[in-house]
Amino acid sequence: MTARALVLGLVSGVLLTVTHRLLPDQWAVLAGTSALWGVVSLFAGRRLGGRTVHGAAAGLTAMVGVLIPWLAIHAVSTPPAELALWMIVGPVAGAICGAAGAMSRMPGRRGALAAGVVPGIVGGEAVYGLLLIGGPAWGLESVLAAGLLVAVSRRGGRLRALGSAAVLVALAAAACVVYDSIP
């Protein structure tokens, strides 16, 4: 399980890094957003983690895989404090997204609430980008968040998933604003 999660993360990390370099600036932001990196961990947790703890391990490992090529390319041009933040927060976020992925497969309320976690984080980043940065990528990211919510939630639990996603949209947008206010 861990090896497959690492391979998934490494392949995704290489693709995201290359895509970030090839796309015009207004679209490249999509390949460089940590919220969308969490989708890799979500799917690692959904596919490779049967239990929540296994999903968390798969998500953490996948995120480390995403970070390796990204940090290798950007280490020279990124301030040390930001690199440290990615190396600390990234794996923790990967574990959370992976656990949410594993839990989203569960029936009932817990699974429905977990299904809204990563779409909410992606949606929160999209709201932040739409309101404070501008550009077409953020609108696409909001569409991706909605599609992700439908993809990972179960029928009958979508209203709960939407509720948890809405809470996380607000929290993630606020976290982006706080992050940007740090000098």
Number of C-alpha atoms within 10 A of each C-alpha: 15 17 11 14 28 21 15 21 28 22 16 20 26 18 16 22 22 16 17 19 13 11 13 10 12 12 17 18 18 21 19 17 16 21 26 22 25 28 23 26 37 36 24 34 37 27 17 22 26 16 17 22 17 21 32 31 26 37 39 31 29 35 35 24 24 31 24 15 21 20 17 10 14 12 13 10 9 11 10 11 9 11 16 11 10 17 16 11 13 21 24 17 22 32 28 24 35 37 31 29 36 29 26 27 23 18 13 13 14 16 22 28 22 25 34 32 28 30 36 30 28 31 31 28 30 29 23 20 22 17 12 10 10 14 15 11 18 24 16 14 25 21 15 17 27 18 12 19 23 17 11 23 25 20 9 12 17 18 15 21 27 22 16 20 27 19 15 22 26 17 16 22 22 16 16 15 15 10 10 9 8 6 4
